[in-house]
Amino acid sequence: MTQTQINFKTAPGHQVLAAAGKKALRPGGFTATEQLFTWANFQPGDTVLELAASFGYSAIALAQRYGVQVVGVEKNPDSVARAQANVAAAGLDGQVKIIEGDIFHLEQIPDQFDYVLAEAILTMQSATGKAKILAGIGDRLKPGGHFLSHELRVNRSNADTIHRELSSTIRVNANPLSPQEWMAACQAVGLTIESHDVGPMTLLNPQIIAKEEGLPTLIKMGWNMLTRPVLRQRVLAMRDTFLRHGDDLGYVVICAQKEG
């Protein structure tokens, strides 16, 4: 998505950050995702369903790195077309498939998978939406399969205030849960928690961006913010919210298994 295609004043936060040049759009960055992959212990030939696959970059990286078979589901038809082109350019047509679909209707995907991966997706859903998507995830897992989750966590005592400020700042209805609530939501659909971990919000930490995404990315973001005042205002407002609630806001990663 190019910078001319979105209204920086009203666009969702992840679109603004992507336009600024940010690569890792998850609350715990690449570090938290790597923890999930360590727990998963992918083997060549394993099957992975990725929710909200966007342009297919993470699906392609998974296939190249681990030799797994990936199906990515994405709702936006333009993103699907771009992802399919990216898959073809990578020479992975036989290993990665990006399909148009709705994460609220995973029953339309006929196969079951060894893994379902969902990052920074459930946070944006209501309680009813979270439950419906998680039920669909459980149905799409093979017996013994694993759900890999990376979401925003909140200290429950300050949740209402954070919910209001996040929704105002990032322009989406963010509904993070406490780690205990995230795990309970997984357990409610028959998933057994095997591992979980928590950590700080690193989305707009300059040191983490430089370490995980490289100094050129940090410089690019700085230049884009310097030359585009509205973009700068949005990014700084998000960072201010994250810093203000730093003690109560962060990420949670969960690996949960479907009973065999």
N, C-alpha and C positions, 0 to 999 in steps of 0.2 A: 504494500500500500504506500503510495507516494504521499509526500507532504501536501500536495495540491488537492488531494482527493478527500481530505477530511477537514472538518471544522474544529480547530484546536480548542475552541471555547467549550464545545459540547461533546466531543468525542470521548468514548470510554478510555480510561487511563492506559490500558494496554496498547491501544492504537497510538496514543500520544507518545508513549515510551518507544514504541517501535519506530515511529516517525523520527524520533530524536536520535535513533541509531542503536538503541538497546537491543541486545540479542537474547539474554536470559530474562524471561518475563514471568518467572515464578518467584514466590516469596522467599524461598531459601536458595535461589540461584542454582547454578550447576552442582554445587557441593551437595545440596539436599537430594537432587536427582541421582547423583552418583551413589549415595547411600542406598537408595532404592534398588539400583542396579546391582550393587554388591549383595544385598539380600536375595535378589531374584536368582542370581547365578545362572543366567541364560545359557542354554546349550544350543549348538547349531541345529536348526530344524524346528526349534520350539516356535509356537505360534503366539503372536501378540496382537491384541486389539487395542489401538490407541484412540481415545476419544478426543474430539476437537483437534484434528490433525493439522489444521491450517494449511500451510504451503508444503507440508510433507518433509520438512527438514529433519525433525526428530525421528520420524519413521525411517528415513533414508539412513540416518546415522546409526540407528539400532541395527538395521540389516547389514550395513557394512562392518560394524564393529563386532557383532556377535553371530552373524550368520543365521539370524532368525527370520521367520516369515511374518510380515507385518500387514495387517489391514488397518487403515486409518479411516475413521468416519468423520466427515466434515459437512456442516450444514450449508455453508455459503458456496453456491455453484461456481463463482469466479475463483474462489480459493481452491476448489476441487480441480478445476481446469489447470490452474497454475501448478498445483501439487503433482498432478499427473504428468505435466511437462517436465517438472523437476525429476520425477522418478525415471522417466524415459531418458533424460539427459545423463542420469547417473548409471544407466544400463541395468536397472533393477526391476524391469517390468515383470520378471518371473518371480520376484521375491517380495515386492511391495505393491500393494493395491490400495489406492485412495478412492473411497466411494462417497457419494452424496447421501447423507442420512441425518437423522435427528437423534440426539442422545436420549431423548425422552421416549424413543420408540426403538430400542435396541432389539426388540423381538423381531424386527424386520430383517435382522442379520441372521441367517440360518445356522451358521457354524458356531461351535464352541471353541474356546481358546485356552492355551496354557496360562496366559497372562492377560489381564486387562490393565492398561495404564491410563490414569487420569490425573492431570496436574492443573491446579488452579482453575477447576471447572465447577466443582460442587459448592465452593464458597459463594458463588454468585446466585445460588438457587435458594428458594424458600425451603422450609422444613418438608413440605409435601413434595417439592421438586427433588430434594436430596434423596428422599425415601424412594421415589419412583425410579430415579437413575440408578441408585444402588441395587434395587431389586433387579433391574435390567442387567446390571453388571454381573450379579450372582447367576442369573440365567445363562449368560454368555460364557461363563467359566466352565471348563471341564471339571469333573470331580477331581479334587486334589489341586486344582488350578489356583493361581494367586492374583489377588488384586493389589496393585501398587498405586498408592495415593500420596499426593503432595499438595497440601492445602494451607490456607491461612488459619492460624490459631489465635485465640483471644483468651485473656483472663476473664472469666465469667463475671466477676464483680464489677468490671468496667465495660461490659459488652455493649450495653445500650448506647452509651456515649460514643464509643468507637464505631459502632454500626452507623450512627447518624453522620459522623464526620467523614468516615470512609465513603459512604454513599454520595455525600456532597462533593468530596474531593475527586474521586475517581469516576464519578458519573455512572456508576452501576450500583445495583442494590446488593452490596456486599454483606453476607451473613456468615461470618466466621464462627466457629465453635471452639470450645475448649478441647484439649486432647481427649479427655474422658468422653465428651459428647461425640466426637468424631468416631472413636472406637465403638461406642455404644450403637451408633448408627450403622456401622458395618456389621456388628453382631446381630442387629435386629433383622438382617436379611440372611442370616445363616453363615456368616463369615467368621472364622476364628482368627483372632489377632496373634500373629507370630512375632512381629517385631514392630517397635515404633520408636521415634526419636523426635525431639523438638530442638528448635534453635531460634536465633534472632532474625528479624526481617532484614534482608541484605539487598533488597531490590535497588535501592538508590544510595548505597554506601560506596563512595568513590574508590576506596581502597579495594573493596571486593570486586568492583567492576574491573579495575585495572588488573587484578590477579586472575579472575576467571575469564574475562572477555578480551583482555589485552589493553595496553595503553592507547593504541589507535582508536579503539571504541570509545574510551573515555574522552579522548581529544575530539572525536567526531561529535559526541553528545554535547560537549562544551561549546563547540563552534555553532552547532545548530541552535542551542539555547541562546547564545550571544546574539545571533543574527535574526532570531524569530522571537520577538517579545512575548507573544501570546503563548507560544510553546514553553518558553522559560517560566512564565507565570504558573502554568499548569504543573510542570515538573517540580518546581520549588514548593508549590502548595502540597503536592503529594508527599514530598520529602519531609516537609514540616509536620504533617500529620503522623507520618511514620516515626519521626524522632520524638514527637510529643508523647506518643503512646508506646515508646520503645520498651518499657518494662512490662507492658500488657499485650503486646502484639508480636507475632513471629510466625514461624512455620511449623508444621507437623508433617512427618512422613510415616506412613503405615504400610506394612506388608501383612495382608490377611489371606487366609486360605479357605477355599470351599471344601467342605468335608467330602471325603471320597465315598 
